[in-house]
Amino acid sequence: MKTKILILISSLLLFFSSKKEPYKIVITVKNTLKIDRQFETIELTKEQLNLADLSFYGVKNMKSKELLVSQTVDLDADGIMDQLLFQPIIKANSEEKFEVVKISKKPSKDTIENCYSRFVPERTDDYAWENNKVAFRAYGPTAQKMVEENIKGGTLSSGIDAWLKKVDYPIINKWYKKESEKKGTYHEDTGEGLDNFHVGISRGVGGIAVKNESVYTYSKNYTKWRTITTGPIRTSFYLEYANWKAGENEISESKIITLDYGNNLSKFEISIQGIPTISAGLTLHENDGKVTVNNEHSWISYWQPHEDSELGTAIITKKNHFAGQETYETTSKDESNAYMHMNIINNKVEYYAGFTWKKSNQFKDKLAWENYLNDFSKKIENPLLVKIKK
């Protein structure tokens, strides 16, 4: 009998000693700059966290115990969530600790898709995207074919269009529905903003080009698209273009465009082959604005009168990509652009492009906009430091 009791006790001790307590995953985020930081997205991968699927995970502030707004992303469309995103608020020269925690899969009622994008077949074949600050669109192959076949309503351009919104909630679906159902038009402002930004064949807000001798050449409309993610923190999508010629060079081009919550600038990650440098441009419209170049912080901006208001557009890149600038003015319609030249590194180039509209009340004037660009440049050159401890 004593032997059986000893065996039972030994078995229980072995069971409890072998049963591991679940470990904590602690994320330390450090800000090395002398400015407060927010609206910067931390990306945690399942490999970093040693988790098979991030669908049921969120992020908690360890000091306040607050569960933060987060977003999971399936990068390769295999049904498994590969990334966990969140946006911490970090004071100047300080750090905060966060914990990765299990949560219910059901999203919070407060978690709306402020960062949204989609293919728009009801308006030819636009691809549109937005967040709480700005909205954009690009043009697809049907719109190109309509122009080439002299059909009314088409658009032939790889330039990036800007939709000027005043509100912080999503408007893409609402504005397209109003237009398609003929209950109004997004070309008139009824309180939320409007589309009165002309692109034509210009570069719009960040379209790319290659200078061939004395003129710039560019691709046509995108040929393929794929939505990667939408949600409260980020929308991201893929566009592909048909090969195009710049002189004797044949160029292949695709891009991933990302727009995060709280940002006026979309991130462009360009995959390109056939040339060593590329240029991204800002349309000069009526050539009645002011081009500003900041070599220290690697940005260009164009501040212009815009109907009864003012508009600022900009492109920013990192120092290793920045290769100069040209204000290209011509009498050819829509071909005057302020260009940023960029080095292509390992067939890649990254930059940010976006805008502000004075009527949105986000920035009061040109100086406030340029201060934002300076801070944005500092942040991308000095990203938040992330340490993971299990």
TAMODA-V411906 format. One record per backbone hydrogen bond with DSSP energy under -1.0 kcal/mol. CO is the residue of the C=O (numbers start at 1). NH is the residue of the N-H. Records with the same first field share a line. If there is no record, write none. Layout:
CO = NH, NH
//
This chain:
1 = 5
2 = 6
3 = 7
4 = 8
5 = 9
6 = 10
7 = 11
8 = 12
9 = 13
10 = 14
11 = 15
12 = 16
13 = 17
14 = 18
15 = 19
25 = 100
26 = 389
27 = 98
28 = 387
29 = 96
30 = 385
33 = 93
37 = 90
42 = 86
44 = 84
45 = 49
46 = 51
54 = 57
56 = 103
58 = 101
59 = 68
60 = 99
61 = 65
66 = 61
71 = 85
73 = 82, 83
81 = 54
82 = 46
83 = 73
84 = 44
85 = 71
86 = 42
90 = 37
91 = 94
94 = 31
96 = 29
97 = 62
98 = 27
99 = 60
101 = 58
108 = 111
110 = 112
112 = 114
115 = 231
116 = 130
118 = 128
120 = 123, 126
123 = 126
126 = 120
127 = 138
128 = 118
129 = 136
130 = 116
134 = 131
135 = 163
136 = 129
137 = 161
138 = 127
139 = 222
140 = 144
141 = 145
142 = 146
143 = 147
144 = 148
145 = 149
146 = 151
147 = 150
151 = 154
160 = 205
161 = 137
164 = 194
171 = 175
172 = 176
173 = 177
174 = 178
175 = 179
176 = 180
177 = 181
178 = 183
179 = 182
185 = 188
186 = 195
192 = 166
194 = 164
199 = 202
203 = 160, 207
204 = 283
207 = 281
209 = 279
210 = 217
212 = 215
215 = 212
217 = 210
224 = 240
226 = 238
229 = 236
231 = 115
233 = 261
235 = 259
236 = 228, 229
237 = 257
238 = 226
239 = 255
240 = 223, 224
244 = 251
246 = 249
249 = 246
251 = 244
252 = 273
253 = 241
254 = 271
255 = 239
256 = 269
257 = 237
258 = 267
259 = 235
260 = 263
264 = 355
266 = 353
267 = 258
268 = 351
269 = 256
270 = 349
271 = 254
273 = 252
276 = 344
278 = 342
279 = 209
280 = 340
281 = 206
282 = 338
284 = 287
290 = 303
292 = 301
294 = 299
298 = 317
299 = 294
300 = 315
301 = 292
302 = 313
303 = 290
304 = 311
306 = 309
309 = 306
310 = 358
311 = 304
312 = 356
313 = 302
314 = 354
315 = 300
316 = 352
318 = 321, 322
321 = 343
324 = 341
326 = 339
328 = 337
332 = 335
336 = 284
337 = 328
338 = 282
339 = 326
340 = 280
341 = 323
342 = 278
347 = 272
348 = 345
349 = 270
351 = 268
352 = 316
353 = 266
354 = 314
356 = 312
357 = 360
358 = 361
365 = 369
366 = 370
367 = 371
368 = 372
369 = 373
370 = 374
371 = 375
372 = 376
373 = 377
374 = 378
375 = 379
376 = 380
377 = 381
378 = 382
385 = 30
387 = 28
389 = 26
//
